[in-house]
Amino acid sequence: MTYEGEPSLVAARIEFTHHVIERKTTREDWLVQSNSYRDTRQKLPKMEKLMREKGTWYQKFDDEEGLMKYYCLINNLEVYCGILIEDENVILITTYWPYTSKMKRRLFPRKMENYERIILQEE
């Protein structure tokens, strides 16, 4: 995986879907542990802070779906996937996966380096 030049600066809010909250609550391999939906919702600001401070962000435009997609890798342990909601300037995190070698090959196939590295700033 390579990218050319300096990372772009992107300013946006981060929000999470119910699906992400559900996955976070039911999985034990998260960096921010939680035991219930309520606990998970209370820890979302901590999760957002972790994503902004330690996450490595990438973006790419999906021609098929016509959406800007975002990926945040944290400590090469987890990858968060989201889309841009332009009207609200929000990156909506829709799901997450443990960052395995299989996931790495899926996200960054060889000779298809079409991701742009970004630095996500607060809006």
C-alpha positions as CSV (number, residue, x, y, z in Angstrom):
1,M,0.0,0.0,0.0
2,T,1.5,3.3,-1.0
3,Y,0.2,6.8,-1.6
4,E,1.7,9.8,-3.2
5,G,2.4,13.1,-1.5
6,E,1.4,14.6,1.8
7,P,-1.9,13.5,3.5
8,S,-4.9,15.8,2.9
9,L,-6.6,17.5,5.8
10,V,-10.3,16.6,6.2
11,A,-12.5,18.2,8.9
12,A,-15.6,16.2,9.8
13,R,-17.6,14.9,12.7
14,I,-17.6,11.1,13.4
15,E,-20.8,9.3,14.1
16,F,-21.6,5.6,14.6
17,T,-24.5,3.5,13.4
18,H,-26.4,1.1,15.6
19,H,-24.7,-1.8,13.8
20,V,-21.2,-0.6,15.0
21,I,-22.6,-0.2,18.6
22,E,-24.0,-3.7,18.4
23,R,-20.8,-5.2,17.1
24,K,-18.7,-3.4,19.7
25,T,-20.9,-4.7,22.5
26,T,-20.9,-8.3,21.3
27,R,-17.2,-8.6,20.5
28,E,-14.4,-8.9,23.0
29,D,-11.4,-7.9,20.8
30,W,-12.0,-4.1,20.9
31,L,-9.6,-1.6,22.2
32,V,-12.4,0.0,24.2
33,Q,-14.2,-2.7,26.1
34,S,-17.9,-2.5,26.9
35,N,-20.5,-4.9,28.3
36,S,-23.9,-3.4,27.3
37,Y,-25.4,-1.1,24.7
38,R,-25.6,1.7,27.3
39,D,-22.0,1.3,28.2
40,T,-21.0,1.3,24.5
41,R,-23.0,4.5,23.9
42,Q,-21.3,6.2,26.8
43,K,-17.9,5.2,25.5
44,L,-18.4,6.6,22.0
45,P,-16.6,9.9,22.8
46,K,-13.6,7.9,24.0
47,M,-13.8,5.8,20.8
48,E,-13.9,8.9,18.6
49,K,-10.9,10.4,20.5
50,L,-8.9,7.1,19.9
51,M,-9.8,7.1,16.2
52,R,-8.7,10.7,15.8
53,E,-5.5,10.4,17.8
54,K,-4.2,6.9,16.9
55,G,-6.1,6.1,13.7
56,T,-4.5,6.1,10.3
57,W,-7.2,7.3,7.9
58,Y,-7.7,6.6,4.2
59,Q,-10.3,7.7,1.8
60,K,-11.3,6.5,-1.7
61,F,-14.2,7.3,-4.0
62,D,-16.2,4.2,-4.9
63,D,-17.3,4.6,-8.5
64,E,-19.8,1.8,-8.3
65,E,-21.7,3.2,-5.4
66,G,-20.9,6.9,-6.0
67,L,-19.8,7.3,-2.4
68,M,-16.6,8.6,-0.6
69,K,-15.5,5.8,1.7
70,Y,-13.3,6.1,4.7
71,Y,-11.2,3.6,6.5
72,C,-9.5,4.1,9.9
73,L,-6.9,1.6,11.0
74,I,-6.0,1.6,14.7
75,N,-2.7,0.1,15.8
76,N,-3.1,-2.5,13.0
77,L,-5.7,-4.2,15.2
78,E,-9.0,-2.9,14.0
79,V,-10.3,-1.2,10.8
80,Y,-13.4,1.0,10.9
81,C,-15.3,1.6,7.7
82,G,-17.5,4.5,7.0
83,I,-19.0,6.8,4.4
84,L,-19.2,10.6,4.0
85,I,-22.5,12.3,4.5
86,E,-21.7,15.5,2.6
87,D,-24.8,17.5,3.6
88,E,-23.9,17.2,7.3
89,N,-20.1,16.9,7.0
90,V,-20.2,13.6,8.9
91,I,-18.2,10.5,8.5
92,L,-20.7,7.8,9.5
93,I,-18.9,4.7,10.7
94,T,-21.0,1.8,9.5
95,T,-19.0,-1.3,10.6
96,Y,-15.6,-2.5,11.9
97,W,-13.5,-5.6,11.5
98,P,-10.4,-7.0,13.2
99,Y,-7.4,-6.1,11.0
100,T,-6.2,-9.5,9.8
101,S,-4.0,-10.3,6.8
102,K,-7.2,-11.3,5.0
103,M,-8.7,-7.9,5.6
104,K,-5.5,-6.2,4.6
105,R,-5.6,-8.0,1.2
106,R,-9.2,-7.0,0.8
107,L,-8.6,-3.3,1.6
108,F,-5.3,-2.9,-0.2
109,P,-5.1,-5.4,-3.1
110,R,-1.7,-5.4,-4.8
111,K,-1.3,-3.0,-7.8
112,M,-4.5,-1.2,-7.0
113,E,-3.3,1.6,-4.8
114,N,-6.3,3.9,-5.0
115,Y,-6.5,5.1,-1.4
116,E,-5.6,8.6,-0.4
117,R,-4.1,9.1,3.1
118,I,-5.9,11.8,5.1
119,I,-5.5,13.5,8.5
120,L,-8.9,13.8,10.1
121,Q,-9.5,17.0,12.1
122,E,-12.4,18.1,14.2
123,E,-15.0,20.1,12.3
